[in-house]
Amino acid sequence: MIDCVDDVLTVPAPVPPVGLSSGPLGEVQAADREISRQTARR
């Protein structure tokens, strides 16, 4: 039986599998991560 259905899971933020870049590539990577987050929220 499920006892604690109101508990919220706290999962640490996943670490990107590759290093973060700086400059224009870093901006594109940040935008891609934000788009992924927004898509996952749906």
C-alpha distance matrix in Angstrom:
0.0 3.8 6.2 9.5 10.3 13.8 14.7 17.6 18.1 21.6 23.1 26.8 29.3 30.2 33.7 36.0 36.9 40.6 42.7 43.4 47.0 49.4 51.9 51.5 49.0 46.8 47.0 46.0 43.0 41.9 42.2 40.3 37.4 37.4 37.5 34.6 32.6 33.5 32.7 29.2 28.6 29.2
3.8 0.0 3.8 6.1 6.6 10.2 11.0 13.8 14.6 18.1 19.8 23.6 26.0 27.2 30.8 33.1 34.2 37.9 39.9 40.4 43.9 46.2 48.6 48.3 45.9 43.6 43.7 42.8 39.9 38.6 38.9 37.2 34.2 34.1 34.3 31.5 29.2 30.2 29.7 26.2 25.3 26.1
6.2 3.8 0.0 3.8 6.2 8.8 9.6 13.0 14.3 17.6 19.9 23.5 26.2 27.8 31.3 34.0 35.4 38.9 40.6 40.9 44.5 46.6 49.1 49.0 46.8 44.2 44.3 43.7 40.8 39.2 39.7 38.3 35.1 34.8 35.4 32.7 30.2 31.2 31.1 27.6 26.3 27.5
9.5 6.1 3.8 0.0 3.8 5.5 5.8 9.3 10.9 14.2 16.8 20.3 23.0 24.9 28.4 31.2 32.8 36.2 37.7 37.9 41.4 43.3 45.8 45.8 43.7 41.0 41.0 40.6 37.7 35.9 36.5 35.3 32.0 31.6 32.4 29.8 27.1 28.1 28.3 24.8 23.4 24.9
10.3 6.6 6.2 3.8 0.0 3.8 5.6 8.3 10.3 13.9 16.3 19.9 22.1 23.9 27.6 30.0 31.8 35.2 36.8 36.7 40.1 42.0 44.3 44.0 41.9 39.4 39.1 38.5 35.9 34.1 34.3 33.0 29.9 29.3 29.8 27.4 24.7 25.4 25.4 22.0 20.5 21.6
13.8 10.2 8.8 5.5 3.8 0.0 3.8 6.4 9.5 12.6 15.6 19.0 21.1 23.5 27.1 29.6 31.7 34.9 36.2 35.8 39.1 40.7 42.9 42.7 40.9 38.2 37.7 37.4 34.9 32.8 33.1 32.2 29.0 28.0 28.8 26.7 23.6 24.2 24.8 21.6 19.5 21.0
14.7 11.0 9.6 5.8 5.6 3.8 0.0 3.8 6.4 9.3 12.5 15.8 18.3 20.6 24.2 26.9 29.1 32.2 33.4 33.2 36.6 38.3 40.7 40.7 38.9 36.0 35.8 35.7 32.9 30.9 31.6 30.6 27.2 26.6 27.8 25.5 22.4 23.5 24.3 20.9 19.2 21.2
17.6 13.8 13.0 9.3 8.3 6.4 3.8 0.0 3.8 6.3 9.5 12.7 14.8 17.4 20.9 23.6 25.9 28.9 30.0 29.6 32.9 34.6 36.9 36.9 35.1 32.3 32.1 32.0 29.2 27.1 27.8 27.0 23.5 22.9 24.2 22.0 18.8 20.0 21.0 17.7 16.0 18.4
18.1 14.6 14.3 10.9 10.3 9.5 6.4 3.8 0.0 3.8 6.1 9.7 12.1 14.2 17.8 20.6 22.6 25.8 27.0 27.0 30.5 32.4 34.9 35.1 33.0 30.2 30.4 30.2 27.1 25.3 26.4 25.2 21.7 21.6 23.0 20.4 17.5 19.4 20.1 16.5 15.6 18.4
21.6 18.1 17.6 14.2 13.9 12.6 9.3 6.3 3.8 0.0 3.8 6.5 9.2 11.9 15.2 18.2 20.6 23.5 24.3 24.2 27.7 29.5 32.2 32.6 30.6 27.6 27.9 28.1 25.0 23.0 24.5 23.6 19.9 19.9 21.9 19.5 16.5 18.8 20.0 16.6 15.9 19.1
23.1 19.8 19.9 16.8 16.3 15.6 12.5 9.5 6.1 3.8 0.0 3.8 6.4 8.4 11.8 14.8 16.9 20.0 21.1 21.3 24.9 27.0 29.8 30.1 27.9 25.0 25.7 25.6 22.3 20.8 22.4 21.2 17.5 18.2 20.0 17.3 14.8 17.6 18.5 15.1 15.2 18.5
26.8 23.6 23.5 20.3 19.9 19.0 15.8 12.7 9.7 6.5 3.8 0.0 3.8 6.2 8.9 12.3 14.7 17.4 18.0 18.2 21.8 23.8 26.8 27.5 25.3 22.3 23.2 23.5 20.1 18.5 20.7 19.7 16.0 17.0 19.4 16.8 14.5 17.7 19.0 16.0 16.5 20.0
29.3 26.0 26.2 23.0 22.1 21.1 18.3 14.8 12.1 9.2 6.4 3.8 0.0 3.8 6.5 9.3 12.3 14.6 15.2 15.0 18.5 20.5 23.4 23.9 21.7 18.7 19.5 19.7 16.4 14.8 17.0 16.0 12.3 13.4 15.9 13.5 11.4 14.9 16.3 13.7 14.5 18.1
30.2 27.2 27.8 24.9 23.9 23.5 20.6 17.4 14.2 11.9 8.4 6.2 3.8 0.0 3.8 6.4 8.8 11.6 12.9 13.3 17.0 19.6 22.5 22.9 20.2 17.6 19.0 18.7 15.0 14.3 16.6 15.0 11.5 13.7 15.7 12.9 11.8 15.5 16.2 13.8 15.5 18.8
33.7 30.8 31.3 28.4 27.6 27.1 24.2 20.9 17.8 15.2 11.8 8.9 6.5 3.8 0.0 3.8 6.3 8.5 9.3 10.2 13.9 16.7 19.9 20.6 17.8 15.3 17.2 17.2 13.4 13.2 16.1 14.6 11.5 14.2 16.5 14.1 13.6 17.4 18.2 16.3 18.3 21.5
36.0 33.1 34.0 31.2 30.0 29.6 26.9 23.6 20.6 18.2 14.8 12.3 9.3 6.4 3.8 0.0 3.8 5.4 6.9 7.8 11.3 14.4 17.4 17.8 14.7 12.6 14.7 14.2 10.4 11.0 13.8 11.9 9.5 12.8 14.7 12.5 13.0 16.6 17.1 15.9 18.3 21.2
36.9 34.2 35.4 32.8 31.8 31.7 29.1 25.9 22.6 20.6 16.9 14.7 12.3 8.8 6.3 3.8 0.0 3.8 7.0 9.3 12.4 16.0 18.9 19.2 15.7 14.4 16.9 15.9 12.3 13.8 16.3 14.0 12.2 15.9 17.1 14.6 15.8 19.4 19.2 17.9 20.8 23.4
40.6 37.9 38.9 36.2 35.2 34.9 32.2 28.9 25.8 23.5 20.0 17.4 14.6 11.6 8.5 5.4 3.8 0.0 3.8 6.5 9.1 12.8 15.8 16.3 12.8 11.7 14.8 14.0 10.6 12.7 15.5 13.6 12.5 16.2 17.6 15.8 17.2 20.6 20.7 20.0 22.8 25.4
42.7 39.9 40.6 37.7 36.8 36.2 33.4 30.0 27.0 24.3 21.1 18.0 15.2 12.9 9.3 6.9 7.0 3.8 0.0 3.8 6.4 9.9 13.2 14.5 11.4 9.8 13.3 13.4 10.3 11.9 15.2 14.2 13.1 16.4 18.4 17.3 18.3 21.6 22.3 21.8 24.2 27.0
43.4 40.4 40.9 37.9 36.7 35.8 33.2 29.6 27.0 24.2 21.3 18.2 15.0 13.3 10.2 7.8 9.3 6.5 3.8 0.0 3.8 6.8 10.2 11.5 8.9 6.4 9.8 10.5 7.6 8.7 12.2 12.0 11.1 13.9 16.2 15.8 16.6 19.6 20.8 20.7 22.8 25.6
47.0 43.9 44.5 41.4 40.1 39.1 36.6 32.9 30.5 27.7 24.9 21.8 18.5 17.0 13.9 11.3 12.4 9.1 6.4 3.8 0.0 3.8 6.8 8.4 6.1 4.4 8.2 9.3 7.7 9.3 12.3 12.7 12.8 15.3 17.3 17.5 18.7 21.3 22.5 23.0 25.0 27.6
49.4 46.2 46.6 43.3 42.0 40.7 38.3 34.6 32.4 29.5 27.0 23.8 20.5 19.6 16.7 14.4 16.0 12.8 9.9 6.8 3.8 0.0 3.8 6.7 6.3 4.4 7.3 9.6 9.2 9.9 12.7 14.1 14.4 16.2 18.4 19.3 20.2 22.3 24.0 24.8 26.5 29.0
51.9 48.6 49.1 45.8 44.3 42.9 40.7 36.9 34.9 32.2 29.8 26.8 23.4 22.5 19.9 17.4 18.9 15.8 13.2 10.2 6.8 3.8 0.0 3.8 5.6 5.3 6.5 8.9 10.1 10.8 12.6 14.5 15.6 16.9 18.7 20.2 21.4 23.0 24.6 26.0 27.5 29.7
51.5 48.3 49.0 45.8 44.0 42.7 40.7 36.9 35.1 32.6 30.1 27.5 23.9 22.9 20.6 17.8 19.2 16.3 14.5 11.5 8.4 6.7 3.8 0.0 3.8 5.4 5.1 6.4 8.7 9.9 10.7 12.4 14.4 15.5 16.7 18.5 20.1 21.3 22.6 24.5 26.1 27.9
49.0 45.9 46.8 43.7 41.9 40.9 38.9 35.1 33.0 30.6 27.9 25.3 21.7 20.2 17.8 14.7 15.7 12.8 11.4 8.9 6.1 6.3 5.6 3.8 0.0 3.8 5.4 5.1 6.2 8.6 9.9 10.5 12.3 14.3 15.3 16.4 18.4 20.1 21.0 22.5 24.6 26.4
46.8 43.6 44.2 41.0 39.4 38.2 36.0 32.3 30.2 27.6 25.0 22.3 18.7 17.6 15.3 12.6 14.4 11.7 9.8 6.4 4.4 4.4 5.3 5.4 3.8 0.0 3.8 5.4 5.0 6.1 8.6 9.7 10.5 12.3 14.2 15.2 16.5 18.4 19.9 21.0 22.8 25.0
47.0 43.7 44.3 41.0 39.1 37.7 35.8 32.1 30.4 27.9 25.7 23.2 19.5 19.0 17.2 14.7 16.9 14.8 13.3 9.8 8.2 7.3 6.5 5.1 5.4 3.8 0.0 3.8 5.4 5.1 6.2 8.6 9.9 10.7 12.3 14.2 15.4 16.6 18.3 20.0 21.4 23.4
46.0 42.8 43.7 40.6 38.5 37.4 35.7 32.0 30.2 28.1 25.6 23.5 19.7 18.7 17.2 14.2 15.9 14.0 13.4 10.5 9.3 9.6 8.9 6.4 5.1 5.4 3.8 0.0 3.8 5.5 5.1 6.1 8.6 9.9 10.5 12.2 14.2 15.4 16.4 18.3 20.1 21.7
43.0 39.9 40.8 37.7 35.9 34.9 32.9 29.2 27.1 25.0 22.3 20.1 16.4 15.0 13.4 10.4 12.3 10.6 10.3 7.6 7.7 9.2 10.1 8.7 6.2 5.0 5.4 3.8 0.0 3.8 5.5 5.0 6.2 8.7 9.9 10.5 12.4 14.3 15.3 16.4 18.6 20.6
41.9 38.6 39.2 35.9 34.1 32.8 30.9 27.1 25.3 23.0 20.8 18.5 14.8 14.3 13.2 11.0 13.8 12.7 11.9 8.7 9.3 9.9 10.8 9.9 8.6 6.1 5.1 5.5 3.8 0.0 3.8 5.4 5.1 6.3 8.7 9.9 10.6 12.4 14.2 15.3 16.8 19.2
42.2 38.9 39.7 36.5 34.3 33.1 31.6 27.8 26.4 24.5 22.4 20.7 17.0 16.6 16.1 13.8 16.3 15.5 15.2 12.2 12.3 12.7 12.6 10.7 9.9 8.6 6.2 5.1 5.5 3.8 0.0 3.8 5.5 5.1 6.2 8.6 9.9 10.6 12.2 14.2 15.5 17.3
40.3 37.2 38.3 35.3 33.0 32.2 30.6 27.0 25.2 23.6 21.2 19.7 16.0 15.0 14.6 11.9 14.0 13.6 14.2 12.0 12.7 14.1 14.5 12.4 10.5 9.7 8.6 6.1 5.0 5.4 3.8 0.0 3.8 5.4 5.1 6.2 8.7 10.0 10.5 12.2 14.4 16.0
37.4 34.2 35.1 32.0 29.9 29.0 27.2 23.5 21.7 19.9 17.5 16.0 12.3 11.5 11.5 9.5 12.2 12.5 13.1 11.1 12.8 14.4 15.6 14.4 12.3 10.5 9.9 8.6 6.2 5.1 5.5 3.8 0.0 3.8 5.5 5.0 6.2 8.7 9.8 10.5 12.5 14.8
37.4 34.1 34.8 31.6 29.3 28.0 26.6 22.9 21.6 19.9 18.2 17.0 13.4 13.7 14.2 12.8 15.9 16.2 16.4 13.9 15.3 16.2 16.9 15.5 14.3 12.3 10.7 9.9 8.7 6.3 5.1 5.4 3.8 0.0 3.8 5.4 5.0 6.2 8.5 9.8 10.7 13.0
37.5 34.3 35.4 32.4 29.8 28.8 27.8 24.2 23.0 21.9 20.0 19.4 15.9 15.7 16.5 14.7 17.1 17.6 18.4 16.2 17.3 18.4 18.7 16.7 15.3 14.2 12.3 10.5 9.9 8.7 6.2 5.1 5.5 3.8 0.0 3.8 5.5 5.2 6.1 8.6 10.0 11.3
34.6 31.5 32.7 29.8 27.4 26.7 25.5 22.0 20.4 19.5 17.3 16.8 13.5 12.9 14.1 12.5 14.6 15.8 17.3 15.8 17.5 19.3 20.2 18.5 16.4 15.2 14.2 12.2 10.5 9.9 8.6 6.2 5.0 5.4 3.8 0.0 3.8 5.5 5.1 6.1 8.7 10.3
32.6 29.2 30.2 27.1 24.7 23.6 22.4 18.8 17.5 16.5 14.8 14.5 11.4 11.8 13.6 13.0 15.8 17.2 18.3 16.6 18.7 20.2 21.4 20.1 18.4 16.5 15.4 14.2 12.4 10.6 9.9 8.7 6.2 5.0 5.5 3.8 0.0 3.8 5.5 5.1 6.3 9.1
33.5 30.2 31.2 28.1 25.4 24.2 23.5 20.0 19.4 18.8 17.6 17.7 14.9 15.5 17.4 16.6 19.4 20.6 21.6 19.6 21.3 22.3 23.0 21.3 20.1 18.4 16.6 15.4 14.3 12.4 10.6 10.0 8.7 6.2 5.2 5.5 3.8 0.0 3.8 5.5 5.2 7.0
32.7 29.7 31.1 28.3 25.4 24.8 24.3 21.0 20.1 20.0 18.5 19.0 16.3 16.2 18.2 17.1 19.2 20.7 22.3 20.8 22.5 24.0 24.6 22.6 21.0 19.9 18.3 16.4 15.3 14.2 12.2 10.5 9.8 8.5 6.1 5.1 5.5 3.8 0.0 3.8 5.4 5.6
29.2 26.2 27.6 24.8 22.0 21.6 20.9 17.7 16.5 16.6 15.1 16.0 13.7 13.8 16.3 15.9 17.9 20.0 21.8 20.7 23.0 24.8 26.0 24.5 22.5 21.0 20.0 18.3 16.4 15.3 14.2 12.2 10.5 9.8 8.6 6.1 5.1 5.5 3.8 0.0 3.8 5.4
28.6 25.3 26.3 23.4 20.5 19.5 19.2 16.0 15.6 15.9 15.2 16.5 14.5 15.5 18.3 18.3 20.8 22.8 24.2 22.8 25.0 26.5 27.5 26.1 24.6 22.8 21.4 20.1 18.6 16.8 15.5 14.4 12.5 10.7 10.0 8.7 6.3 5.2 5.4 3.8 0.0 3.8
29.2 26.1 27.5 24.9 21.6 21.0 21.2 18.4 18.4 19.1 18.5 20.0 18.1 18.8 21.5 21.2 23.4 25.4 27.0 25.6 27.6 29.0 29.7 27.9 26.4 25.0 23.4 21.7 20.6 19.2 17.3 16.0 14.8 13.0 11.3 10.3 9.1 7.0 5.6 5.4 3.8 0.0
